[in-house]
Amino acid sequence: MATRHSVLVRVTHWITTLCFFALLVSGIEIVISHPRFYWGETGNDLTPTLFKLPIPASRNFVPSGYGYVLPDQNGWSRYLHFQSAWLLVFTGLLYVIFSLLNGHLRRDLLPHGADLSWRALSRSIASHLRFEQPSAAEASSYNVLQRLSYLFVIFVLFPFVIWTGLAMSPAFVSAVPAAVNILGGQQSARTLHFFVSVALVLFLLVHVGMVWFAGFRSRMRAMITGRVTASKEGA
Amino acid sequence: MSEPSKLEPSKLEPSPRNLSRRKLITTGLAATAGVAGLGVAARIAQKYGLIPPDRGGFYGLGETLTYASQRLLTRHSLAREFSRSQISQTPFPNEMPPLNDAFKSLQAGGFADWRLSVSGMVGRPASFSLAQLKSYPSHSQITMVQCEEGWSYIAEWNGVPLSQILQAVEVHPQARYVVYFSIDPDWWESIDMADALHPQTFLTYGMNGGELPVGNGGPLRLRVARQLGYKSVKFITHLTVTDNLKTFGKGLGSSAPEGGYAWYAGI
């Protein structure tokens, strides 16, 4: 019996999961109050959209094309969204700082140089596309595509979703105007926040799909108890 | 495929022996220090006005973190101002509940009898007509209105900074909040002194060079440029200065938290 995931990884993983679902549900609730997206600084019901979601809105002024209005859930959704965001930021900081210090980042997440060659990468991609069962080695170590995806989520998507979120805050950008100006305006920030959220949801779907494929029970046990039995992989 | 990583000693299952007495004592001490530290932090935060009135309940911690951090970061910062060419061609007036009879009768008189009364912790309580407010030097700003729903527009706002009126009524130095009321009794808000004395917080009577349209809050709206639109109360008739929000409504600071929305809307 070996430990696949350290206590830090397991605890931060599940807090992140909890926060992510809270952010997702509350984010959807916030979006349905105005499911229209714009580019630039401003946008409202009287201006053209970049695109709009084909769903009804929770406010009756929005020209959604539907004859009914969904219940307004914006109040608690906003409270929950920011509360979860704070918890997620602290959890993320804890994870990143300790991963740097204890070598988790270097050992488990940074790909090995040899794995980054086109040949190795394409072999890994092909094996994923053929839905080959993961090797026993992958029970105790992430493969190169996992490493690259996790690094991308941790160091690109999460920072960008926090940035685009802050760029929508009128008070925050009064102190740091560059945060929104670089993105092309407040409505651009909102649209980008939506796209990054969609990217994170896509990651989640693939992530859960891969866990299912690799052996849901054993992978879940590994993330909850930390223990893994290599011989039973893929069962 | 990557090599399986070597099993480090730290990855091995901790045995019960590793949970030494020393570890338990250190953890206990750390936890006690943490709780005590939080207590001290809370008192300091209270003293420096970093705790919002809707601090109670499940979401209190998140709200406090948002308000405290933004207050520390943005006490004096200015909301972004835009160029004249960025003014929205279509300033969105938003949906409004039906205006009440008191409003309609004042509107029938061309708002000549509209008054803004100022009371509370001030040396000289007063009541201003629109003409009196307009007799102060007019200021303008081109700033964005941002609704919590997600839409926005940019307009030029004309008015008198609230700080000038507070100065005229000789606001007490112990004042901590300004509470302001719409003629619509369901809409009242409050802001701390950092926002009340902020140079972009206007008693607004004009928009884009003309009178402030009723749809946008005319004849008088308190514009709070660094917070979401619902803090910029339309049709204001009364404001009062206080050091304690407990005595207003349900004690949560404004009508927003009573309706489930955050008191602080800088985000």
Interface residues (C-beta under 8 A of the other chain):
Chain A: M1 A2 T3 S6 I30 V31 S33 H34 R36 E41 T42 G43 N44 D45 L46 T47 R59 N60 F61 N74 G75 W76 R78 Y79 L80 F82 Q83 S84 A85 W86 L87 N102 R107 D108 P111 H112 D115 R123 S124 S127 S135 A137 E138 S140 S141 Y142 N143 V144 R147 M168 S169 P170 A171 F172 V173 S174 A175 P177 V180 N181 Q186 Q187 R190 G226 R227
Chain B: M1 S2 E3 P4 S5 L7 E8 S10 K11 L12 E13 F58 Y59 L61 G62 E63 L65 T66 Q70 L73 T74 S77 L78 A79 R80 F82 Q86 S88 T90 F92 N94 E95 M144 Q146 C147 E148 E149 G150 W151 S152 Y153 I154 A225 R226 Q227 L228 G259 G260 Y261 A262 G266 I267
